[in-house]
Amino acid sequence: MAAWLDKAIFYEIYPQSFQDTNGDGIGDIPGIVQRLPYIQELGCNAIWLNPCFASAFGDAGYDVSDYYQVAPRYGTNEDLKHLFEEAHRRGMHVLLDLVPGHTSTAHKWFQESMKAEKNPYTDRYVWTDSIWEEPEGMGSLRGISDRDGSCAVNFFSHQPALNYGFYRPDPSKKWQQPMDAPGPRATLAAMKDVMRFWLTLGCDGFRVDMAGSLVKNDEDSRGTIRLWQNVRDFLDREFPHAAMVSEWGEPDKSLQGGFHMDFLLHFGPSHYNDLFRCEEPYFSSRGRGDASAFVKKYVENYEKAARKGMICIPSGNHDMDRLARSLSGAERKIAFAFLLSMPGAPFIYYGDEIGMNYVENLVSVEGGYGRTGSRSPMQWDNGANAGFSSAPPEKLYIPLDASKNRPTVSAQMADKTSLYHEVRRLIAIRQENAALQNKGDIAFVSDGKDAAPLAYIRSAQGEQVLVVLNPSGREATIAGAYMPKKTLYSFGEEISFANETVTAPPCSAGFFRL
């Protein structure tokens, strides 16, 4: 078991936008090594590194062309091994981003799979038997080779879907292979080999992209759960300390499949965006938001997952708008008080800790489209290119935020009232109190309905902490005969307790040991 996950606080790094050390305008792995002290000083002890493998870069690295090779623009395999070693030397851990559902059309597996002659890669992808038949509801590549058939795709049309079989194959469609057919078995074995390679080199596990989507015709996910249980058995035998975090959004299924944690998705039924990214976010001081649908769904998933609580809530990621696009100033600080007091490992997207902006009106870069504005270079200081790169500005992977008041690490470090220092303080408080850590229990006492305070009790090891959050610009109260023994954290005016009522001033937050 990866015991380090119990206190893990992740920092997500989009490698091409973090730190460039060779002046080509693209971030690289030596740049990440250079900035490890910063990540550690913030309080994060784990890294999720977005895809860094060789790629056609039609989808920013999520279209892998070689799972065994670091993309040359980021460095070498030895550079990545060095990152693992330096992270471990600091007591930190690194998860690589595994993309098992599809590859690039440039991958050698797909190049072989396109051939008309039968070969070991013929069934590595999901192909129909006829060019005139498309796989239903999946999209496809057609007419691209001498092979007769259409190849299913998972996302963009240049990302052919790898074949892990169909849980319920349609007997009338012979190309729908069962999970135990030779092709799907070979695909799973190949992905285990990829995992084995990087774990042997020193990585600590994987964040798995689209983990719930591998087996097709699998409405209740039984086949996909079984597949991941197979992977978990392999890891338990060979790499028992390997950590696995899923992009699934259904923790009852992912944890059953052997994942340690499930990543809360910003799409689907989670209501995550009710909090941060909608017309009236709950954490806006306008006080028109509502967190109750989020709380209801969270509790439902929490109970389904046997109250294990390993549901990870990110500040953001490379696929969604920056927090700063919808929240400002004190609102972001209270949002982080929430993010850093909930169960599961917190994930901080690079730059969110300094309030980096979503950069508006950018032309799409490498399949980013509307997401491109959340992927701009990290802003370290007021030097050339904000300290990101020595390249000419026009050579930068993505243009910098051109705002005159753009936040930088150096400026935020110098300002004791900054978001950076608030995040750092919240992380330290979390790590000092077992009840606030990843595996502590949670019980909601106020669900934030119609802008009411959001309040919950975290508990572990005989310790209880009451968290009260009122992002609204109006004073608000909740009922409760609480007698705090100690205030662990306070933001804004002090929250008070009297006459079996908790009174939260406008834009306030507090953690209280009971």
Rosetta blueprint (number, residue, H / E / L):
1 M L
2 A L
3 A H
4 W H
5 L H
6 D H
7 K H
8 A L
9 I L
10 F E
11 Y E
12 E E
13 I E
14 Y L
15 P H
16 Q H
17 S H
18 F L
19 Q L
20 D L
21 T L
22 N L
23 G L
24 D L
25 G L
26 I L
27 G L
28 D L
29 I H
30 P H
31 G H
32 I H
33 V H
34 Q H
35 R L
36 L H
37 P H
38 Y H
39 I H
40 Q H
41 E H
42 L H
43 G L
44 C L
45 N L
46 A E
47 I E
48 W E
49 L E
50 N L
51 P L
52 C L
53 F E
54 A E
55 S E
56 A L
57 F L
58 G L
59 D L
60 A L
61 G L
62 Y L
63 D L
64 V E
65 S E
66 D E
67 Y E
68 Y E
69 Q E
70 V E
71 A L
72 P L
73 R L
74 Y L
75 G L
76 T L
77 N H
78 E H
79 D H
80 L H
81 K H
82 H H
83 L H
84 F H
85 E H
86 E H
87 A H
88 H H
89 R H
90 R L
91 G L
92 M L
93 H E
94 V E
95 L E
96 L E
97 D E
98 L E
99 V L
100 P L
101 G L
102 H E
103 T L
104 S L
105 T L
106 A L
107 H L
108 K H
109 W H
110 F H
111 Q H
112 E H
113 S H
114 M L
115 K L
116 A L
117 E L
118 K L
119 N L
120 P L
121 Y L
122 T L
123 D L
124 R L
125 Y E
126 V L
127 W E
128 T L
129 D L
130 S L
131 I L
132 W L
133 E L
134 E L
135 P L
136 E L
137 G L
138 M L
139 G L
140 S E
141 L E
142 R L
143 G L
144 I L
145 S L
146 D L
147 R L
148 D L
149 G L
150 S L
151 C E
152 A E
153 V E
154 N L
155 F L
156 F L
157 S L
158 H L
159 Q L
160 P E
161 A E
162 L E
163 N L
164 Y L
165 G L
166 F E
167 Y L
168 R L
169 P L
170 D L
171 P L
172 S L
173 K L
174 K L
175 W L
176 Q L
177 Q L
178 P E
179 M L
180 D L
181 A L
182 P H
183 G H
184 P H
185 R H
186 A H
187 T H
188 L H
189 A H
190 A H
191 M H
192 K H
193 D H
194 V H
195 M H
196 R H
197 F H
198 W H
199 L H
200 T H
201 L H
202 G L
203 C L
204 D L
205 G E
206 F E
207 R E
208 V E
209 D L
210 M L
211 A H
212 G H
213 S H
214 L L
215 V L
216 K E
217 N L
218 D L
219 E L
220 D L
221 S L
222 R H
223 G H
224 T H
225 I H
226 R H
227 L H
228 W H
229 Q H
230 N H
231 V H
232 R H
233 D H
234 F H
235 L H
236 D H
237 R H
238 E H
239 F L
240 P L
241 H L
242 A L
243 A E
244 M E
245 V E
246 S E
247 E E
248 W L
249 G L
250 E L
251 P H
252 D H
253 K H
254 S H
255 L H
256 Q H
257 G L
258 G L
259 F L
260 H L
261 M E
262 D E
263 F E
264 L L
265 L L
266 H L
267 F L
268 G L
269 P L
270 S L
271 H L
272 Y L
273 N H
274 D H
275 L H
276 F H
277 R L
278 C L
279 E L
280 E L
281 P L
282 Y L
283 F L
284 S L
285 S L
286 R L
287 G L
288 R L
289 G L
290 D L
291 A L
292 S H
293 A H
294 F H
295 V H
296 K H
297 K H
298 Y H
299 V H
300 E H
301 N H
302 Y H
303 E H
304 K H
305 A L
306 A L
307 R L
308 K L
309 G L
310 M L
311 I E
312 C E
313 I L
314 P E
315 S L
316 G L
317 N L
318 H L
319 D L
320 M L
321 D L
322 R L
323 L H
324 A H
325 R H
326 S L
327 L L
328 S L
329 G H
330 A H
331 E H
332 R H
333 K H
334 I H
335 A H
336 F H
337 A H
338 F H
339 L H
340 L L
341 S L
342 M L
343 P L
344 G L
345 A L
346 P L
347 F E
348 I E
349 Y E
350 Y L
351 G L
352 D H
353 E H
354 I H
355 G L
356 M L
357 N L
358 Y L
359 V L
360 E L
361 N L
362 L L
363 V L
364 S L
365 V L
366 E L
367 G L
368 G L
369 Y H
370 G H
371 R H
372 T H
373 G H
374 S H
375 R L
376 S L
377 P L
378 M L
379 Q L
380 W L
381 D L
382 N L
383 G L
384 A H
385 N H
386 A H
387 G H
388 F L
389 S L
390 S L
391 A L
392 P L
393 P H
394 E H
395 K H
396 L L
397 Y L
398 I L
399 P L
400 L L
401 D L
402 A L
403 S L
404 K L
405 N L
406 R L
407 P L
408 T L
409 V H
410 S H
411 A H
412 Q H
413 M H
414 A H
415 D L
416 K L
417 T L
418 S L
419 L H
420 Y H
421 H H
422 E H
423 V H
424 R H
425 R H
426 L H
427 I H
428 A H
429 I H
430 R H
431 Q H
432 E H
433 N L
434 A H
435 A H
436 L H
437 Q L
438 N L
439 K L
440 G L
441 D E
442 I E
443 A E
444 F E
445 V E
446 S E
447 D E
448 G L
449 K H
450 D H
451 A H
452 A L
453 P L
454 L E
455 A E
456 Y E
457 I E
458 R E
459 S E
460 A E
461 Q L
462 G L
463 E E
464 Q E
465 V E
466 L E
467 V E
468 V E
469 L E
470 N E
471 P L
472 S L
473 G L
474 R L
475 E L
476 A E
477 T E
478 I E
479 A E
480 G L
481 A L
482 Y L
483 M L
484 P L
485 K L
486 K E
487 T E
488 L E
489 Y E
490 S E
491 F E
492 G L
493 E L
494 E L
495 I L
496 S E
497 F E
498 A E
499 N L
500 E L
501 T E
502 V E
503 T E
504 A E
505 P L
506 P L
507 C L
508 S E
509 A E
510 G E
511 F E
512 F E
513 R E
514 L L
